[in-house]
Amino acid sequence: MWFVILLVIVGVCALAYVNRVALLAKVLGQSETRINRQLKRRGR
C-alpha cells in the first residue's frame, strides 16, 4: 500500500514539474511569459 501512495506522490510531483510555468502563473497571478523568462534567467 505504501508503494502505491509513493508512486502517486511521485506522479503528482512529475506533473507539477512539467506544468510548473502554468501553475506558477496561476498561483502568482502573473503571465506565463514573465514566469518563463524568470525561470530561464535563473537557469544560466
mmCIF entry with sequence, helices, sheets and N, C-alpha, C, O atoms, coordinates in Angstrom:
data_MODEL
# 
_entry.id   MODEL 
# 
_entity.id                         1 
_entity.type                       polymer 
_entity.pdbx_number_of_molecules   1 
# 
_entity_poly.entity_id                      1 
_entity_poly.type                           'polypeptide(L)' 
_entity_poly.nstd_linkage                   no 
_entity_poly.nstd_monomer                   no 
_entity_poly.pdbx_seq_one_letter_code       MWFVILLVIVGVCALAYVNRVALLAKVLGQSETRINRQLKRRGR 
_entity_poly.pdbx_seq_one_letter_code_can   MWFVILLVIVGVCALAYVNRVALLAKVLGQSETRINRQLKRRGR 
_entity_poly.pdbx_strand_id                 A 
# 
loop_
_entity_poly_seq.entity_id 
_entity_poly_seq.num 
_entity_poly_seq.mon_id 
_entity_poly_seq.hetero 
1 1  MET n 
1 2  TRP n 
1 3  PHE n 
1 4  VAL n 
1 5  ILE n 
1 6  LEU n 
1 7  LEU n 
1 8  VAL n 
1 9  ILE n 
1 10 VAL n 
1 11 GLY n 
1 12 VAL n 
1 13 CYS n 
1 14 ALA n 
1 15 LEU n 
1 16 ALA n 
1 17 TYR n 
1 18 VAL n 
1 19 ASN n 
1 20 ARG n 
1 21 VAL n 
1 22 ALA n 
1 23 LEU n 
1 24 LEU n 
1 25 ALA n 
1 26 LYS n 
1 27 VAL n 
1 28 LEU n 
1 29 GLY n 
1 30 GLN n 
1 31 SER n 
1 32 GLU n 
1 33 THR n 
1 34 ARG n 
1 35 ILE n 
1 36 ASN n 
1 37 ARG n 
1 38 GLN n 
1 39 LEU n 
1 40 LYS n 
1 41 ARG n 
1 42 ARG n 
1 43 GLY n 
1 44 ARG n 
# 
_struct_asym.id          A 
_struct_asym.entity_id   1 
# 
loop_
_struct_conf.conf_type_id 
_struct_conf.id 
_struct_conf.pdbx_PDB_helix_id 
_struct_conf.beg_label_comp_id 
_struct_conf.beg_label_asym_id 
_struct_conf.beg_label_seq_id 
_struct_conf.pdbx_beg_PDB_ins_code 
_struct_conf.end_label_comp_id 
_struct_conf.end_label_asym_id 
_struct_conf.end_label_seq_id 
_struct_conf.pdbx_end_PDB_ins_code 
_struct_conf.beg_auth_comp_id 
_struct_conf.beg_auth_asym_id 
_struct_conf.beg_auth_seq_id 
_struct_conf.end_auth_comp_id 
_struct_conf.end_auth_asym_id 
_struct_conf.end_auth_seq_id 
_struct_conf.pdbx_PDB_helix_class 
_struct_conf.details 
_struct_conf.pdbx_PDB_helix_length 
HELX_P HELX_P1 AA1 TRP A 2  ? VAL A 18 ? TRP A 2  VAL A 18 1 ? 17 
HELX_P HELX_P2 AA2 ARG A 20 ? LEU A 28 ? ARG A 20 LEU A 28 1 ? 9  
HELX_P HELX_P3 AA3 GLU A 32 ? ARG A 42 ? GLU A 32 ARG A 42 1 ? 11 
# 
_struct_conf_type.id          HELX_P 
_struct_conf_type.criteria    ? 
_struct_conf_type.reference   ? 
# 
loop_
_atom_site.group_PDB 
_atom_site.id 
_atom_site.type_symbol 
_atom_site.label_atom_id 
_atom_site.label_alt_id 
_atom_site.label_comp_id 
_atom_site.label_asym_id 
_atom_site.label_entity_id 
_atom_site.label_seq_id 
_atom_site.pdbx_PDB_ins_code 
_atom_site.Cartn_x 
_atom_site.Cartn_y 
_atom_site.Cartn_z 
_atom_site.occupancy 
_atom_site.B_iso_or_equiv 
_atom_site.pdbx_formal_charge 
_atom_site.auth_seq_id 
_atom_site.auth_comp_id 
_atom_site.auth_asym_id 
_atom_site.auth_atom_id 
_atom_site.pdbx_PDB_model_num 
ATOM 1   N N  . MET A 1 1  ? 0.818  -1.197 0.000   1.00 0.00 ? 1  MET A N  1 
ATOM 2   C CA . MET A 1 1  ? 0.000  0.000  0.000   1.00 0.00 ? 1  MET A CA 1 
ATOM 3   C C  . MET A 1 1  ? 0.867  1.269  0.000   1.00 0.00 ? 1  MET A C  1 
ATOM 4   O O  . MET A 1 1  ? 0.552  2.241  -0.687  1.00 0.00 ? 1  MET A O  1 
ATOM 5   N N  . TRP A 1 2  ? 1.957  1.249  0.775   1.00 0.00 ? 2  TRP A N  1 
ATOM 6   C CA . TRP A 1 2  ? 2.839  2.402  0.804   1.00 0.00 ? 2  TRP A CA 1 
ATOM 7   C C  . TRP A 1 2  ? 3.475  2.660  -0.553  1.00 0.00 ? 2  TRP A C  1 
ATOM 8   O O  . TRP A 1 2  ? 3.730  3.804  -0.928  1.00 0.00 ? 2  TRP A O  1 
ATOM 9   N N  . PHE A 1 3  ? 3.726  1.577  -1.283  1.00 0.00 ? 3  PHE A N  1 
ATOM 10  C CA . PHE A 1 3  ? 4.337  1.705  -2.603  1.00 0.00 ? 3  PHE A CA 1 
ATOM 11  C C  . PHE A 1 3  ? 3.412  2.457  -3.558  1.00 0.00 ? 3  PHE A C  1 
ATOM 12  O O  . PHE A 1 3  ? 3.866  3.293  -4.338  1.00 0.00 ? 3  PHE A O  1 
ATOM 13  N N  . VAL A 1 4  ? 2.122  2.159  -3.494  1.00 0.00 ? 4  VAL A N  1 
ATOM 14  C CA . VAL A 1 4  ? 1.147  2.828  -4.359  1.00 0.00 ? 4  VAL A CA 1 
ATOM 15  C C  . VAL A 1 4  ? 1.067  4.315  -4.009  1.00 0.00 ? 4  VAL A C  1 
ATOM 16  O O  . VAL A 1 4  ? 1.029  5.162  -4.902  1.00 0.00 ? 4  VAL A O  1 
ATOM 17  N N  . ILE A 1 5  ? 1.043  4.627  -2.734  1.00 0.00 ? 5  ILE A N  1 
ATOM 18  C CA . ILE A 1 5  ? 0.996  6.033  -2.309  1.00 0.00 ? 5  ILE A CA 1 
ATOM 19  C C  . ILE A 1 5  ? 2.252  6.767  -2.765  1.00 0.00 ? 5  ILE A C  1 
ATOM 20  O O  . ILE A 1 5  ? 2.181  7.911  -3.215  1.00 0.00 ? 5  ILE A O  1 
ATOM 21  N N  . LEU A 1 6  ? 3.389  6.111  -2.649  1.00 0.00 ? 6  LEU A N  1 
ATOM 22  C CA . LEU A 1 6  ? 4.647  6.712  -3.097  1.00 0.00 ? 6  LEU A CA 1 
ATOM 23  C C  . LEU A 1 6  ? 4.631  6.965  -4.604  1.00 0.00 ? 6  LEU A C  1 
ATOM 24  O O  . LEU A 1 6  ? 5.092  8.011  -5.063  1.00 0.00 ? 6  LEU A O  1 
ATOM 25  N N  . LEU A 1 7  ? 4.106  6.021  -5.367  1.00 0.00 ? 7  LEU A N  1 
ATOM 26  C CA . LEU A 1 7  ? 4.006  6.203  -6.818  1.00 0.00 ? 7  LEU A CA 1 
ATOM 27  C C  . LEU A 1 7  ? 3.092  7.371  -7.168  1.00 0.00 ? 7  LEU A C  1 
ATOM 28  O O  . LEU A 1 7  ? 3.390  8.136  -8.085  1.00 0.00 ? 7  LEU A O  1 
ATOM 29  N N  . VAL A 1 8  ? 1.993  7.514  -6.456  1.00 0.00 ? 8  VAL A N  1 
ATOM 30  C CA . VAL A 1 8  ? 1.072  8.625  -6.709  1.00 0.00 ? 8  VAL A CA 1 
ATOM 31  C C  . VAL A 1 8  ? 1.754  9.958  -6.401  1.00 0.00 ? 8  VAL A C  1 
ATOM 32  O O  . VAL A 1 8  ? 1.615  10.917 -7.160  1.00 0.00 ? 8  VAL A O  1 
ATOM 33  N N  . ILE A 1 9  ? 2.482  10.019 -5.300  1.00 0.00 ? 9  ILE A N  1 
ATOM 34  C CA . ILE A 1 9  ? 3.187  11.257 -4.941  1.00 0.00 ? 9  ILE A CA 1 
ATOM 35  C C  . ILE A 1 9  ? 4.235  11.609 -5.990  1.00 0.00 ? 9  ILE A C  1 
ATOM 36  O O  . ILE A 1 9  ? 4.354  12.770 -6.381  1.00 0.00 ? 9  ILE A O  1 
ATOM 37  N N  . VAL A 1 10 ? 4.986  10.626 -6.445  1.00 0.00 ? 10 VAL A N  1 
ATOM 38  C CA . VAL A 1 10 ? 5.999  10.863 -7.482  1.00 0.00 ? 10 VAL A CA 1 
ATOM 39  C C  . VAL A 1 10 ? 5.333  11.320 -8.780  1.00 0.00 ? 10 VAL A C  1 
ATOM 40  O O  . VAL A 1 10 ? 5.840  12.216 -9.455  1.00 0.00 ? 10 VAL A O  1 
ATOM 41  N N  . GLY A 1 11 ? 4.209  10.713 -9.130  1.00 0.00 ? 11 GLY A N  1 
ATOM 42  C CA . GLY A 1 11 ? 3.483  11.106 -10.340 1.00 0.00 ? 11 GLY A CA 1 
ATOM 43  C C  . GLY A 1 11 ? 2.982  12.536 -10.271 1.00 0.00 ? 11 GLY A C  1 
ATOM 44  O O  . GLY A 1 11 ? 3.087  13.282 -11.245 1.00 0.00 ? 11 GLY A O  1 
ATOM 45  N N  . VAL A 1 12 ? 2.436  12.921 -9.127  1.00 0.00 ? 12 VAL A N  1 
ATOM 46  C CA . VAL A 1 12 ? 1.946  14.292 -8.959  1.00 0.00 ? 12 VAL A CA 1 
ATOM 47  C C  . VAL A 1 12 ? 3.101  15.285 -9.037  1.00 0.00 ? 12 VAL A C  1 
ATOM 48  O O  . VAL A 1 12 ? 2.968  16.350 -9.640  1.00 0.00 ? 12 VAL A O  1 
ATOM 49  N N  . CYS A 1 13 ? 4.225  14.941 -8.431  1.00 0.00 ? 13 CYS A N  1 
ATOM 50  C CA . CYS A 1 13 ? 5.396  15.823 -8.495  1.00 0.00 ? 13 CYS A CA 1 
ATOM 51  C C  . CYS A 1 13 ? 5.904  15.966 -9.928  1.00 0.00 ? 13 CYS A C  1 
ATOM 52  O O  . CYS A 1 13 ? 6.296  17.057 -10.342 1.00 0.00 ? 13 CYS A O  1 
ATOM 53  N N  . ALA A 1 14 ? 5.898  14.878 -10.678 1.00 0.00 ? 14 ALA A N  1 
ATOM 54  C CA . ALA A 1 14 ? 6.345  14.931 -12.072 1.00 0.00 ? 14 ALA A CA 1 
ATOM 55  C C  . ALA A 1 14 ? 5.417  15.815 -12.901 1.00 0.00 ? 14 ALA A C  1 
ATOM 56  O O  . ALA A 1 14 ? 5.885  16.608 -13.718 1.00 0.00 ? 14 ALA A O  1 
ATOM 57  N N  . LEU A 1 15 ? 4.112  15.686 -12.698 1.00 0.00 ? 15 LEU A N  1 
ATOM 58  C CA . LEU A 1 15 ? 3.162  16.530 -13.431 1.00 0.00 ? 15 LEU A CA 1 
ATOM 59  C C  . LEU A 1 15 ? 3.316  18.000 -13.049 1.00 0.00 ? 15 LEU A C  1 
ATOM 60  O O  . LEU A 1 15 ? 3.234  18.880 -13.906 1.00 0.00 ? 15 LEU A O  1 
ATOM 61  N N  . ALA A 1 16 ? 3.535  18.262 -11.780 1.00 0.00 ? 16 ALA A N  1 
ATOM 62  C CA . ALA A 1 16 ? 3.722  19.644 -11.337 1.00 0.00 ? 16 ALA A CA 1 
ATOM 63  C C  . ALA A 1 16 ? 4.990  20.237 -11.950 1.00 0.00 ? 16 ALA A C  1 
ATOM 64  O O  . ALA A 1 16 ? 5.012  21.417 -12.302 1.00 0.00 ? 16 ALA A O  1 
ATOM 65  N N  . TYR A 1 17 ? 6.046  19.429 -12.081 1.00 0.00 ? 17 TYR A N  1 
ATOM 66  C CA . TYR A 1 17 ? 7.288  19.925 -12.671 1.00 0.00 ? 17 TYR A CA 1 
ATOM 67  C C  . TYR A 1 17 ? 7.106  20.218 -14.160 1.00 0.00 ? 17 TYR A C  1 
ATOM 68  O O  . TYR A 1 17 ? 7.609  21.219 -14.670 1.00 0.00 ? 17 TYR A O  1 
ATOM 69  N N  . VAL A 1 18 ? 6.386  19.340 -14.846 1.00 0.00 ? 18 VAL A N  1 
ATOM 70  C CA . VAL A 1 18 ? 6.162  19.544 -16.280 1.00 0.00 ? 18 VAL A CA 1 
ATOM 71  C C  . VAL A 1 18 ? 5.327  20.802 -16.511 1.00 0.00 ? 18 VAL A C  1 
ATOM 72  O O  . VAL A 1 18 ? 5.582  21.552 -17.453 1.00 0.00 ? 18 VAL A O  1 
ATOM 73  N N  . ASN A 1 19 ? 4.337  21.032 -15.662 1.00 0.00 ? 19 ASN A N  1 
ATOM 74  C CA . ASN A 1 19 ? 3.439  22.180 -15.828 1.00 0.00 ? 19 ASN A CA 1 
ATOM 75  C C  . ASN A 1 19 ? 3.780  23.322 -14.878 1.00 0.00 ? 19 ASN A C  1 
ATOM 76  O O  . ASN A 1 19 ? 2.893  24.083 -14.491 1.00 0.00 ? 19 ASN A O  1 
ATOM 77  N N  . ARG A 1 20 ? 5.043  23.457 -14.497 1.00 0.00 ? 20 ARG A N  1 
ATOM 78  C CA . ARG A 1 20 ? 5.413  24.433 -13.474 1.00 0.00 ? 20 ARG A CA 1 
ATOM 79  C C  . ARG A 1 20 ? 5.158  25.866 -13.911 1.00 0.00 ? 20 ARG A C  1 
ATOM 80  O O  . ARG A 1 20 ? 4.817  26.703 -13.075 1.00 0.00 ? 20 ARG A O  1 
ATOM 81  N N  . VAL A 1 21 ? 5.311  26.174 -15.183 1.00 0.00 ? 21 VAL A N  1 
ATOM 82  C CA . VAL A 1 21 ? 5.112  27.553 -15.634 1.00 0.00 ? 21 VAL A CA 1 
ATOM 83  C C  . VAL A 1 21 ? 3.648  27.943 -15.481 1.00 0.00 ? 21 VAL A C  1 
ATOM 84  O O  . VAL A 1 21 ? 3.341  29.016 -14.963 1.00 0.00 ? 21 VAL A O  1 
ATOM 85  N N  . ALA A 1 22 ? 2.746  27.077 -15.929 1.00 0.00 ? 22 ALA A N  1 
ATOM 86  C CA . ALA A 1 22 ? 1.318  27.378 -15.821 1.00 0.00 ? 22 ALA A CA 1 
ATOM 87  C C  . ALA A 1 22 ? 0.875  27.439 -14.362 1.00 0.00 ? 22 ALA A C  1 
ATOM 88  O O  . ALA A 1 22 ? 0.088  28.307 -13.987 1.00 0.00 ? 22 ALA A O  1 
ATOM 89  N N  . LEU A 1 23 ? 1.374  26.528 -13.544 1.00 0.00 ? 23 LEU A N  1 
ATOM 90  C CA . LEU A 1 23 ? 1.000  26.523 -12.128 1.00 0.00 ? 23 LEU A CA 1 
ATOM 91  C C  . LEU A 1 23 ? 1.502  27.774 -11.416 1.00 0.00 ? 23 LEU A C  1 
ATOM 92  O O  . LEU A 1 23 ? 0.760  28.398 -10.657 1.00 0.00 ? 23 LEU A O  1 
ATOM 93  N N  . LEU A 1 24 ? 2.752  28.139 -11.656 1.00 0.00 ? 24 LEU A N  1 
ATOM 94  C CA . LEU A 1 24 ? 3.296  29.343 -11.023 1.00 0.00 ? 24 LEU A CA 1 
ATOM 95  C C  . LEU A 1 24 ? 2.562  30.596 -11.488 1.00 0.00 ? 24 LEU A C  1 
ATOM 96  O O  . LEU A 1 24 ? 2.337  31.513 -10.697 1.00 0.00 ? 24 LEU A O  1 
ATOM 97  N N  . ALA A 1 25 ? 2.190  30.641 -12.763 1.00 0.00 ? 25 ALA A N  1 
ATOM 98  C CA . ALA A 1 25 ? 1.466  31.799 -13.280 1.00 0.00 ? 25 ALA A CA 1 
ATOM 99  C C  . ALA A 1 25 ? 0.119  31.944 -12.579 1.00 0.00 ? 25 ALA A C  1 
ATOM 100 O O  . ALA A 1 25 ? -0.289 33.057 -12.247 1.00 0.00 ? 25 ALA A O  1 
ATOM 101 N N  . LYS A 1 26 ? -0.569 30.838 -12.355 1.00 0.00 ? 26 LYS A N  1 
ATOM 102 C CA . LYS A 1 26 ? -1.863 30.910 -11.667 1.00 0.00 ? 26 LYS A CA 1 
ATOM 103 C C  . LYS A 1 26 ? -1.691 31.304 -10.211 1.00 0.00 ? 26 LYS A C  1 
ATOM 104 O O  . LYS A 1 26 ? -2.444 32.134 -9.701  1.00 0.00 ? 26 LYS A O  1 
ATOM 105 N N  . VAL A 1 27 ? -0.712 30.719 -9.538  1.00 0.00 ? 27 VAL A N  1 
ATOM 106 C CA . VAL A 1 27 ? -0.521 30.999 -8.112  1.00 0.00 ? 27 VAL A CA 1 
ATOM 107 C C  . VAL A 1 27 ? -0.077 32.442 -7.892  1.00 0.00 ? 27 VAL A C  1 
ATOM 108 O O  . VAL A 1 27 ? -0.572 33.118 -6.990  1.00 0.00 ? 27 VAL A O  1 
ATOM 109 N N  . LEU A 1 28 ? 0.857  32.911 -8.716  1.00 0.00 ? 28 LEU A N  1 
ATOM 110 C CA . LEU A 1 28 ? 1.409  34.249 -8.530  1.00 0.00 ? 28 LEU A CA 1 
ATOM 111 C C  . LEU A 1 28 ? 0.587  35.336 -9.207  1.00 0.00 ? 28 LEU A C  1 
ATOM 112 O O  . LEU A 1 28 ? 0.775  36.519 -8.921  1.00 0.00 ? 28 LEU A O  1 
ATOM 113 N N  . GLY A 1 29 ? -0.320 34.955 -10.100 1.00 0.00 ? 29 GLY A N  1 
ATOM 114 C CA . GLY A 1 29 ? -1.152 35.936 -10.783 1.00 0.00 ? 29 GLY A CA 1 
ATOM 115 C C  . GLY A 1 29 ? -0.409 36.726 -11.840 1.00 0.00 ? 29 GLY A C  1 
ATOM 116 O O  . GLY A 1 29 ? -0.781 37.860 -12.143 1.00 0.00 ? 29 GLY A O  1 
ATOM 117 N N  . GLN A 1 30 ? 0.638  36.144 -12.404 1.00 0.00 ? 30 GLN A N  1 
ATOM 118 C CA . GLN A 1 30 ? 1.401  36.813 -13.454 1.00 0.00 ? 30 GLN A CA 1 
ATOM 119 C C  . GLN A 1 30 ? 1.292  36.015 -14.748 1.00 0.00 ? 30 GLN A C  1 
ATOM 120 O O  . GLN A 1 30 ? 0.818  34.879 -14.750 1.00 0.00 ? 30 GLN A O  1 
ATOM 121 N N  . SER A 1 31 ? 1.734  36.617 -15.842 1.00 0.00 ? 31 SER A N  1 
ATOM 122 C CA . SER A 1 31 ? 1.632  35.945 -17.130 1.00 0.00 ? 31 SER A CA 1 
ATOM 123 C C  . SER A 1 31 ? 2.658  34.817 -17.241 1.00 0.00 ? 31 SER A C  1 
ATOM 124 O O  . SER A 1 31 ? 3.711  34.839 -16.603 1.00 0.00 ? 31 SER A O  1 
ATOM 125 N N  . GLU A 1 32 ? 2.317  33.835 -18.072 1.00 0.00 ? 32 GLU A N  1 
ATOM 126 C CA . GLU A 1 32 ? 3.210  32.689 -18.256 1.00 0.00 ? 32 GLU A CA 1 
ATOM 127 C C  . GLU A 1 32 ? 4.525  33.103 -18.901 1.00 0.00 ? 32 GLU A C  1 
ATOM 128 O O  . GLU A 1 32 ? 5.570  32.524 -18.601 1.00 0.00 ? 32 GLU A O  1 
ATOM 129 N N  . THR A 1 33 ? 4.488  34.093 -19.781 1.00 0.00 ? 33 THR A N  1 
ATOM 130 C CA . THR A 1 33 ? 5.727  34.521 -20.436 1.00 0.00 ? 33 THR A CA 1 
ATOM 131 C C  . THR A 1 33 ? 6.697  35.134 -19.428 1.00 0.00 ? 33 THR A C  1 
ATOM 132 O O  . THR A 1 33 ? 7.907  34.922 -19.507 1.00 0.00 ? 33 THR A O  1 
ATOM 133 N N  . ARG A 1 34 ? 6.152  35.895 -18.484 1.00 0.00 ? 34 ARG A N  1 
ATOM 134 C CA . ARG A 1 34 ? 7.019  36.504 -17.459 1.00 0.00 ? 34 ARG A CA 1 
ATOM 135 C C  . ARG A 1 34 ? 7.644  35.436 -16.571 1.00 0.00 ? 34 ARG A C  1 
ATOM 136 O O  . ARG A 1 34 ? 8.833  35.501 -16.259 1.00 0.00 ? 34 ARG A O  1 
ATOM 137 N N  . ILE A 1 35 ? 6.846  34.454 -16.165 1.00 0.00 ? 35 ILE A N  1 
ATOM 138 C CA . ILE A 1 35 ? 7.356  33.358 -15.333 1.00 0.00 ? 35 ILE A CA 1 
ATOM 139 C C  . ILE A 1 35 ? 8.432  32.590 -16.102 1.00 0.00 ? 35 ILE A C  1 
ATOM 140 O O  . ILE A 1 35 ? 9.477  32.247 -15.550 1.00 0.00 ? 35 ILE A O  1 
ATOM 141 N N  . ASN A 1 36 ? 8.164  32.326 -17.376 1.00 0.00 ? 36 ASN A N  1 
ATOM 142 C CA . ASN A 1 36 ? 9.106  31.569 -18.201 1.00 0.00 ? 36 ASN A CA 1 
ATOM 143 C C  . ASN A 1 36 ? 10.434 32.311 -18.328 1.00 0.00 ? 36 ASN A C  1 
ATOM 144 O O  . ASN A 1 36 ? 11.499 31.696 -18.258 1.00 0.00 ? 36 ASN A O  1 
ATOM 145 N N  . ARG A 1 37 ? 10.376 33.621 -18.513 1.00 0.00 ? 37 ARG A N  1 
ATOM 146 C CA . ARG A 1 37 ? 11.613 34.413 -18.594 1.00 0.00 ? 37 ARG A CA 1 
ATOM 147 C C  . ARG A 1 37 ? 12.401 34.332 -17.298 1.00 0.00 ? 37 ARG A C  1 
ATOM 148 O O  . ARG A 1 37 ? 13.622 34.177 -17.317 1.00 0.00 ? 37 ARG A O  1 
ATOM 149 N N  . GLN A 1 38 ? 11.705 34.438 -16.173 1.00 0.00 ? 38 GLN A N  1 
ATOM 150 C CA . GLN A 1 38 ? 12.391 34.387 -14.877 1.00 0.00 ? 38 GLN A CA 1 
ATOM 151 C C  . GLN A 1 38 ? 13.051 33.029 -14.652 1.00 0.00 ? 38 GLN A C  1 
ATOM 152 O O  . GLN A 1 38 ? 14.176 32.958 -14.158 1.00 0.00 ? 38 GLN A O  1 
ATOM 153 N N  . LEU A 1 39 ? 12.352 31.954 -15.016 1.00 0.00 ? 39 LEU A N  1 
ATOM 154 C CA . LEU A 1 39 ? 12.920 30.615 -14.835 1.00 0.00 ? 39 LEU A CA 1 
ATOM 155 C C  . LEU A 1 39 ? 14.134 30.407 -15.731 1.00 0.00 ? 39 LEU A C  1 
ATOM 156 O O  . LEU A 1 39 ? 15.114 29.791 -15.310 1.00 0.00 ? 39 LEU A O  1 
ATOM 157 N N  . LYS A 1 40 ? 14.082 30.909 -16.953 1.00 0.00 ? 40 LYS A N  1 
ATOM 158 C CA . LYS A 1 40 ? 15.219 30.752 -17.864 1.00 0.00 ? 40 LYS A CA 1 
ATOM 159 C C  . LYS A 1 40 ? 16.404 31.591 -17.407 1.00 0.00 ? 40 LYS A C  1 
ATOM 160 O O  . LYS A 1 40 ? 17.554 31.185 -17.576 1.00 0.00 ? 40 LYS A O  1 
ATOM 161 N N  . ARG A 1 41 ? 16.133 32.755 -16.832 1.00 0.00 ? 41 ARG A N  1 
ATOM 162 C CA . ARG A 1 41 ? 17.219 33.611 -16.353 1.00 0.00 ? 41 ARG A CA 1 
ATOM 163 C C  . ARG A 1 41 ? 17.959 32.932 -15.202 1.00 0.00 ? 41 ARG A C  1 
ATOM 164 O O  . ARG A 1 41 ? 19.185 33.007 -15.130 1.00 0.00 ? 41 ARG A O  1 
ATOM 165 N N  . ARG A 1 42 ? 17.231 32.273 -14.305 1.00 0.00 ? 42 ARG A N  1 
ATOM 166 C CA . ARG A 1 42 ? 17.867 31.595 -13.175 1.00 0.00 ? 42 ARG A CA 1 
ATOM 167 C C  . ARG A 1 42 ? 18.636 30.360 -13.623 1.00 0.00 ? 42 ARG A C  1 
ATOM 168 O O  . ARG A 1 42 ? 19.525 29.898 -12.908 1.00 0.00 ? 42 ARG A O  1 
ATOM 169 N N  . GLY A 1 43 ? 18.311 29.819 -14.791 1.00 0.00 ? 43 GLY A N  1 
ATOM 170 C CA . GLY A 1 43 ? 18.945 28.597 -15.253 1.00 0.00 ? 43 GLY A CA 1 
ATOM 171 C C  . GLY A 1 43 ? 20.319 28.784 -15.861 1.00 0.00 ? 43 GLY A C  1 
ATOM 172 O O  . GLY A 1 43 ? 20.967 27.806 -16.234 1.00 0.00 ? 43 GLY A O  1 
ATOM 173 N N  . ARG A 1 44 ? 20.776 30.021 -15.968 1.00 0.00 ? 44 ARG A N  1 
ATOM 174 C CA . ARG A 1 44 ? 22.079 30.273 -16.599 1.00 0.00 ? 44 ARG A CA 1 
ATOM 175 C C  . ARG A 1 44 ? 23.220 29.735 -15.798 1.00 0.00 ? 44 ARG A C  1 
ATOM 176 O O  . ARG A 1 44 ? 24.375 29.871 -16.201 1.00 0.00 ? 44 ARG A O  1 
# 
